[in-house]
């Protein structure tokens, strides 16, 4: 079975674990954190530890980020 053999529902199910990581990267880059390099550590975690990095950000990093000036 190849990716071409999958229907739209199966493809969406495969893409589901990617969403927390993409959102964590986007959110971390648009917010400021107390530590000087904390933003970059959260981003690196979401990039290099795919599912766990995104979930860790949602559980622990989300509350640490403050909205950056000029961000919508």
Secondary structure, 3 states (H helix, E strand, C coil): CCHHHCCHHHHHHHHHHHHHHHHHHHHHHCEECCCCCHHHHHHHHHHHCHHHHHHHHHHHHCCCCEECCCCC
